[in-house]
Amino acid sequence: MIAYNQAQKTVHSIEQQVSYAAEQLQRHGFDRYYNAMVGAYVSDVHKTLNYPTFANATNRAKNPLSSVEQAVMYTTLYGKSHFDRFKAALTQLMGANVRAATVKKTIHIIDYGCGQGIASLALLDYLKTYVNCDGFTLHFHLVEPSSTTLGLAEKMVKSMATHISAVTKVHLYHKNLADFLNDNPSELMVGDFTIHLFSNVLDIPAVQQLIPELSTHMTAIKGKQMVVGVGPQYSANYQGLMMLKQTLSSAIVKQDVANFCTESEIYSIKNNHWQHSTSYGVMLGLCFKNTALEEALEKVA
Ligand SMILES: C[S@@+](CC[C@H](N)C(=O)[O-])C[C@H]1O[C@@H](n2cnc3c(N)ncnc32)[C@H](O)[C@@H]1O
């Protein structure tokens, strides 16, 4: 940690410090990225932003963030435990075995309310650890109403994607979920597999209200679908995961709504030091294949 802070001493603006963090992500991976974001918090952000102000301005991070300072504080507070929880859920769902064979596949990843892209980063880390991505084309679809965090998510996903051999494209949707679902992007229709990521968003009332429309959207996309929902163990998260499961009632339940916990080294802004933390989460994993569209297209052909 001391070494990273020293390296940051020559860097001045908060934007430059975040760029330095992106560089760390690209060179070394998520842990060093997190350390660099904590470095930006410790050397800079804490002087102008305290937790009560952050929590009040952002409705405890449920509302779109409006500044890079808020984004640095969010990552310092939650980034490492959210990342570790999401990666643990992906490992539970997709398995901890190495797949060495080259497979040619076009995969869409939709990160709903992506914030700074933590769920997409965890997926990239999972792929790096377990999957030969030589034949993959990955399309990351990042949906987020905050332009600040959407820009950061784009930067971080592109940085992390350099760790794997897939061809990677990032598509940005600077909008809320309702508008994304209304627009129904056509680029999603050409692919073999779609992974739907919900990281800490299914507790948000505006997102919960749209679960029926989300389900219609997911069942309209061609091919195999996987839905991954993760959040901390709060009643609103259980509620969101259960609503999603009930709405997608014909999906195969790969992982029912289940409690789990992960261990992380995080920086505590309350105590001003690093500490070992146990984070309690809840996850859901669903799979299904949409064939009606394919059959209809075959009939037309
Ligand atoms: C707790 S943060 C989670 C961010 C990210 N998924 C993560 O795990 O770090 C909640 C996110 O949901 C976004 N959000 C809030 N309301 C939304 C809506 N109606 N549609 C889409 N995203 C929304 C916020 O902007 C914020 O980025």
The ligand as an SDF file (V2000), in Angstrom:
LIG
                    3D

 27 29  0  0  0  0  0  0  0  0999 V2000
  -25.5040    0.0340   -5.5590 C   0  0  0  0  0  0  0  0  0  0  0  0
  -25.0960    0.6330   -7.1220 S   0  0  0  0  0  0  0  0  0  0  0  0
  -24.5010   -0.8820   -7.9170 C   0  0  0  0  0  0  0  0  0  0  0  0
  -23.5340   -0.5880   -9.0190 C   0  0  0  0  0  0  0  0  0  0  0  0
  -22.8490   -1.8230   -9.5970 C   0  0  0  0  0  0  0  0  0  0  0  0
  -23.7840   -2.7040  -10.2200 N   0  0  0  0  0  0  0  0  0  0  0  0
  -22.0410   -2.5110   -8.5320 C   0  0  0  0  0  0  0  0  0  0  0  0
  -22.3350   -3.6660   -8.1860 O   0  0  0  0  0  0  0  0  0  0  0  0
  -21.1180   -1.8880   -8.0200 O   0  0  0  0  0  0  0  0  0  0  0  0
  -26.6750    0.8420   -7.8930 C   0  0  0  0  0  0  0  0  0  0  0  0
  -26.5730    1.2990   -9.3510 C   0  0  0  0  0  0  0  0  0  0  0  0
  -27.8680    1.2580   -9.9640 O   0  0  0  0  0  0  0  0  0  0  0  0
  -28.0060    2.3870  -10.7950 C   0  0  0  0  0  0  0  0  0  0  0  0
  -29.4340    2.6880  -10.9440 N   0  0  0  0  0  0  0  0  0  0  0  0
  -30.2580    3.3210  -10.0740 C   0  0  0  0  0  0  0  0  0  0  0  0
  -31.4950    3.3930  -10.5910 N   0  0  0  0  0  0  0  0  0  0  0  0
  -31.4600    2.8010  -11.8040 C   0  0  0  0  0  0  0  0  0  0  0  0
  -32.4200    2.5780  -12.8290 C   0  0  0  0  0  0  0  0  0  0  0  0
  -33.6880    2.9790  -12.7060 N   0  0  0  0  0  0  0  0  0  0  0  0
  -32.0240    1.9410  -13.9680 N   0  0  0  0  0  0  0  0  0  0  0  0
  -30.7440    1.5170  -14.1020 C   0  0  0  0  0  0  0  0  0  0  0  0
  -29.8000    1.6980  -13.1590 N   0  0  0  0  0  0  0  0  0  0  0  0
  -30.1440    2.3320  -12.0300 C   0  0  0  0  0  0  0  0  0  0  0  0
  -27.2530    3.4850  -10.0460 C   0  0  0  0  0  0  0  0  0  0  0  0
  -26.8960    4.5380  -10.8920 O   0  0  0  0  0  0  0  0  0  0  0  0
  -26.0530    2.6990   -9.5070 C   0  0  0  0  0  0  0  0  0  0  0  0
  -24.9840    2.7080  -10.3980 O   0  0  0  0  0  0  0  0  0  0  0  0
  1  2  1  0
  2  3  1  0
  2 10  1  0
  3  4  1  0
  4  5  1  0
  5  6  1  0
  5  7  1  0
  7  8  2  0
  7  9  1  0
 10 11  1  0
 11 12  1  0
 11 26  1  0
 12 13  1  0
 13 14  1  0
 13 24  1  0
 14 15  1  0
 14 23  1  0
 15 16  2  0
 16 17  1  0
 17 18  1  0
 17 23  2  0
 18 19  1  0
 18 20  2  0
 20 21  1  0
 21 22  2  0
 22 23  1  0
 24 25  1  0
 24 26  1  0
 26 27  1  0
M  CHG  2   2   1   9  -1
M  END
$$$$
